Amino acid sequence: MVFGGRSAEHDVSRTTAAHVLRAVSPERYSVTAIGIDTHGEWFQISPDSLDQARSGAVEQVDVVGIPIGVGDLMPAGHVGDGPVVALPLLHGPLGEDGTIQGLFEMANVAYVGSGVLGSALAMDKAMAKLVCAAVGIPQARHVVLHAHDHEANEVEDLCELLGLPAFVKPANMGSSIGVSRVGSVAELRAAIDVAFTYDRIVVVEEAIAGREIEVAVLGNRAPVAFEPGEVVPADTFYSYADKYLDGASTVLIPAELDHDVAQQAKDMAIAAFLTLRCSGLARCDFFYDAGGRGLMLNEINTMPGFTPISMYPKMVLAGGIGYPELIDRLVDLALEEHESKRRRIDHP
């Protein structure tokens, strides 16, 4: 298990790690936990810290332990009688974006979740929108800005094209970090500057007056989508504070949707999952404009949070799969995908 990381979602990852540890069966799995601090240093977490997390004594696993080199976390394909499966519980850049997935590929280690391409595409909102648009998946109108050629005088044009209010998002970030809802030209200009501090590519998107619908997907080449859930934000949008600090938002699982709309959401989630070459698991987020444009894909998260308020495990649980069983399925899917890749690479 690898957690923490250098991204702005470091603390979310530590919380995810604590709750995954509580779900992992110590009888079935021998867990080695690797923490990455905010400076990029790697540590093997002590057994005492793991026991604290398993007991529920802490809400986040601290990134402290024995310093190690990156190569030290690359075990052989098997330990004792069982295979090694890496669980990258890293959110955001340098973890959820294909980087550590590439490291595992080079080391020939099975790992949970999407591969290099799927992780990279889904992490980059600009590229994900481009690829999904190519196969006709509906989305909100948006404009992609690049730091090297963005000019301040573009802001008025963006307001005219997309209207106000609008949203500004770093292309490569999650948990709503760096996301701003703007209602004026001045706010838009300031929000773009803020977003560029997180990424060199920024997405400016029209605001959709609709409901926020989410769908959990589980599987590889034949994925299953669970019944949609709905987030009802307490803030003006589902912000970082609303997700992880205030806890004031509410969720409805299942979402109160007509059967046909719920089925469409599941079908679109699977289509986006396969289009972006995802595997293992993902949470697909939609806007739903009941009075006009219907469902529109917002984004896909290839390593959704597993905190107490996270939607992915809640939707899966509502579908009849408990937390320990979900871990088992993710491990099995990782081994299945790894074996499929190995056969292709080793084919004479």
PLY file of the C-alpha trace (Angstrom):
ply
format ascii 1.0
element vertex 348
property float x
property float y
property float z
element edge 347
property int vertex1
property int vertex2
end_header
0.00 0.00 0.00
1.36 3.41 -1.01
-0.19 6.63 0.31
0.47 10.30 1.04
2.33 11.87 -1.86
3.46 15.31 -2.92
0.14 16.56 -4.30
-2.27 18.93 -2.56
-4.43 15.86 -1.81
-1.83 14.44 0.60
-4.12 14.56 3.65
-7.04 12.98 1.78
-4.75 10.09 0.85
-3.68 9.59 4.47
-7.34 9.35 5.52
-8.06 6.91 2.71
-5.14 4.76 3.86
-6.47 4.58 7.42
-9.89 3.37 6.31
-8.53 0.87 3.80
-6.34 -0.63 6.52
-9.42 -1.19 8.66
-11.09 -3.07 5.81
-8.14 -5.28 4.83
-8.31 -8.74 6.37
-5.07 -9.46 8.32
-5.81 -13.17 7.95
-5.78 -12.96 4.16
-3.25 -10.19 3.48
0.19 -9.27 4.79
0.31 -5.47 4.46
3.40 -3.34 3.95
2.58 0.37 4.01
4.76 2.91 2.21
4.19 6.59 2.95
5.41 9.42 0.74
5.75 12.77 2.49
5.07 16.17 0.92
8.74 16.50 -0.06
8.71 13.20 -1.95
10.62 11.16 0.65
9.56 7.51 1.02
9.08 5.71 4.35
8.12 2.21 5.43
5.43 2.64 8.07
5.95 0.85 11.39
3.70 -2.03 12.49
2.59 0.06 15.50
1.24 2.78 13.20
-0.59 0.17 11.12
-2.15 -1.33 14.24
-3.32 2.11 15.35
-5.03 2.66 12.01
-6.62 -0.80 12.06
-8.01 -0.22 15.55
-9.63 3.08 14.58
-7.43 5.04 16.98
-6.41 7.48 14.23
-8.24 9.02 11.27
-5.09 9.46 9.19
-1.94 7.38 8.88
1.15 9.49 9.61
3.95 9.44 7.06
6.71 8.48 9.50
8.88 5.41 9.63
12.09 3.98 8.19
13.38 6.00 5.20
13.68 3.85 2.09
14.68 4.22 -1.52
12.10 3.93 -4.28
13.66 0.65 -5.43
13.17 -0.88 -1.97
9.40 -0.96 -2.40
9.64 -3.11 -5.53
9.27 -6.68 -4.22
9.48 -9.86 -6.20
6.33 -11.09 -7.88
5.58 -13.36 -4.93
6.17 -13.25 -1.19
5.92 -16.66 0.37
2.98 -18.45 -1.22
1.10 -15.39 -2.41
1.41 -12.77 -5.13
2.31 -9.13 -4.46
-0.32 -6.53 -5.32
0.39 -2.82 -4.91
-2.45 -0.58 -3.77
-1.63 3.01 -4.82
-3.87 5.12 -2.57
-2.47 8.32 -4.01
-4.82 11.09 -5.11
-3.94 13.74 -7.65
-0.67 14.35 -9.54
2.33 12.08 -8.95
0.19 9.11 -8.05
-3.20 9.06 -9.72
-1.85 10.29 -13.06
0.04 7.26 -14.36
3.41 8.06 -12.80
3.53 5.43 -10.07
1.60 3.06 -12.33
4.51 3.26 -14.76
6.91 2.45 -11.93
4.92 -0.68 -11.07
4.81 -1.68 -14.74
8.58 -1.43 -15.04
8.98 -3.51 -11.87
6.49 -6.14 -13.11
4.29 -5.69 -10.03
0.50 -6.05 -10.15
-1.38 -2.99 -8.89
-4.94 -1.91 -8.21
-6.63 0.55 -10.55
-6.14 1.98 -13.99
-2.93 1.64 -15.97
-0.58 4.33 -17.22
-2.75 5.58 -20.08
-6.09 5.37 -18.27
-4.73 7.09 -15.18
-3.08 9.87 -17.19
-6.11 10.53 -19.39
-8.62 10.61 -16.56
-6.39 12.79 -14.38
-6.01 15.44 -17.09
-9.47 17.00 -17.36
-8.62 18.72 -20.63
-7.51 15.51 -22.36
-10.36 13.47 -20.84
-12.88 15.95 -22.25
-11.23 15.83 -25.66
-11.24 12.02 -25.82
-14.79 11.65 -24.49
-16.08 14.30 -26.90
-14.60 12.27 -29.77
-17.02 9.40 -29.01
-20.00 11.67 -28.42
-20.26 11.64 -24.62
-22.17 14.84 -23.65
-20.29 17.43 -21.58
-20.56 21.04 -20.48
-19.14 23.69 -22.80
-15.56 24.56 -21.87
-12.32 26.19 -22.96
-8.81 24.93 -22.24
-6.12 27.51 -21.39
-2.36 26.92 -21.53
-0.03 28.94 -19.31
2.49 29.60 -22.08
-0.01 31.26 -24.42
-2.75 32.56 -22.13
-3.33 36.31 -22.31
-5.31 38.38 -19.81
-7.44 39.93 -22.55
-8.99 36.51 -23.24
-11.09 36.76 -20.09
-13.81 38.98 -21.58
-14.11 36.62 -24.55
-14.49 33.64 -22.20
-17.32 35.36 -20.34
-19.10 36.05 -23.62
-18.62 32.48 -24.85
-19.44 30.53 -21.68
-21.53 33.00 -19.72
-21.45 33.68 -16.00
-21.31 32.11 -13.52
-18.54 29.77 -14.66
-16.06 27.36 -13.13
-12.28 27.41 -13.29
-10.35 24.20 -12.67
-6.71 23.09 -12.82
-6.60 20.32 -15.43
-4.63 17.94 -13.18
-6.02 18.06 -9.66
-8.79 16.43 -7.66
-10.89 16.91 -4.52
-12.00 20.29 -5.93
-8.61 21.78 -5.01
-7.97 24.97 -6.98
-11.55 25.02 -8.31
-13.41 28.34 -8.23
-16.94 29.41 -9.06
-16.87 32.92 -10.54
-19.56 35.48 -11.22
-17.69 38.40 -12.75
-14.85 39.21 -15.12
-12.62 40.21 -12.19
-13.35 36.96 -10.34
-12.67 34.93 -13.47
-9.30 36.59 -14.00
-8.31 35.99 -10.36
-9.54 32.37 -10.43
-7.50 31.61 -13.55
-4.39 32.95 -11.79
-5.12 30.69 -8.80
-5.67 27.63 -10.99
-2.38 28.22 -12.81
-0.56 27.90 -9.47
-1.64 24.22 -9.46
-1.20 23.35 -13.13
0.03 24.81 -16.41
-3.27 23.81 -18.06
-6.61 25.20 -16.86
-10.18 24.39 -17.83
-12.84 27.14 -17.82
-16.32 25.63 -17.94
-19.89 26.86 -18.10
-21.89 26.45 -14.90
-24.62 23.83 -15.20
-27.78 24.45 -13.19
-28.37 20.81 -12.45
-27.95 17.96 -10.01
-24.63 16.26 -9.23
-24.91 12.55 -9.97
-22.14 10.01 -9.37
-21.73 6.40 -10.48
-19.31 3.79 -9.12
-17.76 1.44 -11.67
-15.94 -1.81 -10.85
-14.22 -4.16 -13.27
-11.77 -4.41 -16.15
-12.91 -5.13 -19.71
-16.48 -5.99 -18.61
-17.11 -3.42 -15.87
-20.23 -3.14 -13.73
-21.86 0.18 -12.82
-23.71 0.55 -9.52
-26.88 2.53 -8.92
-26.20 6.29 -9.11
-25.88 8.46 -6.04
-26.48 12.18 -5.72
-24.48 14.83 -3.91
-26.42 17.79 -2.55
-23.74 20.42 -1.77
-24.12 22.74 1.17
-21.71 25.18 -0.49
-22.30 26.92 -3.84
-20.61 23.84 -5.33
-19.08 20.60 -4.02
-15.90 22.27 -2.76
-12.94 20.81 -0.86
-14.30 22.23 2.40
-17.73 20.79 1.68
-16.20 17.38 0.93
-13.68 17.02 3.74
-13.89 19.80 6.33
-17.44 20.98 6.98
-19.23 17.73 6.25
-22.39 19.73 5.61
-23.25 18.28 2.23
-25.76 15.45 2.00
-25.82 12.38 -0.23
-28.69 10.31 -1.57
-27.97 6.68 -2.41
-29.61 5.70 -4.62
-30.34 9.02 -6.29
-34.01 9.78 -6.88
-33.97 9.37 -10.65
-36.36 7.87 -13.15
-35.31 4.34 -14.07
-34.39 5.34 -17.62
-32.19 8.22 -16.42
-30.44 6.01 -13.85
-29.77 3.40 -16.52
-28.46 6.06 -18.88
-26.08 7.30 -16.16
-24.76 3.75 -15.68
-24.37 3.23 -19.42
-22.55 6.55 -19.85
-20.29 5.75 -16.90
-19.25 2.44 -18.46
-18.77 4.12 -21.85
-16.50 6.78 -20.34
-14.64 4.15 -18.27
-13.87 2.09 -21.37
-13.17 5.10 -23.60
-10.51 6.39 -21.20
-8.99 2.89 -20.85
-9.76 2.66 -17.15
-9.57 -0.58 -15.18
-10.24 -1.78 -11.65
-12.38 1.01 -10.31
-13.52 4.55 -10.99
-16.11 7.07 -9.89
-17.83 8.84 -12.77
-19.35 12.24 -12.01
-22.18 13.80 -14.00
-24.31 16.92 -14.10
-28.01 16.31 -14.68
-30.11 19.05 -16.24
-33.58 17.55 -15.90
-35.22 20.36 -17.84
-33.12 20.31 -20.96
-29.70 18.84 -21.69
-29.97 15.74 -19.54
-26.82 14.00 -18.30
-23.40 15.49 -18.97
-20.10 13.92 -17.93
-18.10 16.07 -15.52
-15.05 13.91 -14.76
-13.75 10.46 -13.86
-11.70 9.67 -10.76
-9.59 6.53 -11.15
-8.66 6.35 -7.45
-11.65 7.79 -5.59
-11.41 8.55 -1.90
-12.21 5.93 0.73
-12.85 8.36 3.58
-15.98 8.08 5.79
-17.86 10.52 3.53
-16.56 9.25 0.18
-19.22 8.36 -2.36
-17.51 5.42 -4.08
-17.53 2.94 -1.15
-21.02 4.10 -0.16
-22.44 3.35 -3.62
-20.70 -0.03 -3.75
-21.98 -0.88 -0.25
-25.51 0.04 -1.33
-25.01 -2.42 -4.19
-24.44 -5.25 -1.72
-20.62 -5.36 -1.61
-19.04 -4.71 1.78
-15.70 -2.98 2.28
-13.62 -6.17 2.84
-15.18 -7.83 -0.22
-14.47 -4.71 -2.28
-10.78 -4.95 -1.35
-10.80 -8.62 -2.38
-12.36 -7.81 -5.74
-9.90 -5.00 -6.42
-6.98 -7.32 -5.68
-8.42 -10.00 -7.96
-8.97 -7.45 -10.75
-5.39 -6.22 -10.35
-4.02 -9.74 -10.71
-6.28 -10.40 -13.70
-5.10 -7.25 -15.48
-1.47 -7.93 -14.64
-1.64 -11.45 -16.01
-3.29 -10.19 -19.20
-0.51 -7.65 -19.73
2.19 -10.19 -18.92
0.87 -12.63 -21.51
0.93 -9.95 -24.21
4.43 -8.77 -23.33
5.89 -12.27 -22.99
4.24 -13.57 -26.17
6.95 -14.81 -28.55
0 1
1 2
2 3
3 4
4 5
5 6
6 7
7 8
8 9
9 10
10 11
11 12
12 13
13 14
14 15
15 16
16 17
17 18
18 19
19 20
20 21
21 22
22 23
23 24
24 25
25 26
26 27
27 28
28 29
29 30
30 31
31 32
32 33
33 34
34 35
35 36
36 37
37 38
38 39
39 40
40 41
41 42
42 43
43 44
44 45
45 46
46 47
47 48
48 49
49 50
50 51
51 52
52 53
53 54
54 55
55 56
56 57
57 58
58 59
59 60
60 61
61 62
62 63
63 64
64 65
65 66
66 67
67 68
68 69
69 70
70 71
71 72
72 73
73 74
74 75
75 76
76 77
77 78
78 79
79 80
80 81
81 82
82 83
83 84
84 85
85 86
86 87
87 88
88 89
89 90
90 91
91 92
92 93
93 94
94 95
95 96
96 97
97 98
98 99
99 100
100 101
101 102
102 103
103 104
104 105
105 106
106 107
107 108
108 109
109 110
110 111
111 112
112 113
113 114
114 115
115 116
116 117
117 118
118 119
119 120
120 121
121 122
122 123
123 124
124 125
125 126
126 127
127 128
128 129
129 130
130 131
131 132
132 133
133 134
134 135
135 136
136 137
137 138
138 139
139 140
140 141
141 142
142 143
143 144
144 145
145 146
146 147
147 148
148 149
149 150
150 151
151 152
152 153
153 154
154 155
155 156
156 157
157 158
158 159
159 160
160 161
161 162
162 163
163 164
164 165
165 166
166 167
167 168
168 169
169 170
170 171
171 172
172 173
173 174
174 175
175 176
176 177
177 178
178 179
179 180
180 181
181 182
182 183
183 184
184 185
185 186
186 187
187 188
188 189
189 190
190 191
191 192
192 193
193 194
194 195
195 196
196 197
197 198
198 199
199 200
200 201
201 202
202 203
203 204
204 205
205 206
206 207
207 208
208 209
209 210
210 211
211 212
212 213
213 214
214 215
215 216
216 217
217 218
218 219
219 220
220 221
221 222
222 223
223 224
224 225
225 226
226 227
227 228
228 229
229 230
230 231
231 232
232 233
233 234
234 235
235 236
236 237
237 238
238 239
239 240
240 241
241 242
242 243
243 244
244 245
245 246
246 247
247 248
248 249
249 250
250 251
251 252
252 253
253 254
254 255
255 256
256 257
257 258
258 259
259 260
260 261
261 262
262 263
263 264
264 265
265 266
266 267
267 268
268 269
269 270
270 271
271 272
272 273
273 274
274 275
275 276
276 277
277 278
278 279
279 280
280 281
281 282
282 283
283 284
284 285
285 286
286 287
287 288
288 289
289 290
290 291
291 292
292 293
293 294
294 295
295 296
296 297
297 298
298 299
299 300
300 301
301 302
302 303
303 304
304 305
305 306
306 307
307 308
308 309
309 310
310 311
311 312
312 313
313 314
314 315
315 316
316 317
317 318
318 319
319 320
320 321
321 322
322 323
323 324
324 325
325 326
326 327
327 328
328 329
329 330
330 331
331 332
332 333
333 334
334 335
335 336
336 337
337 338
338 339
339 340
340 341
341 342
342 343
343 344
344 345
345 346
346 347
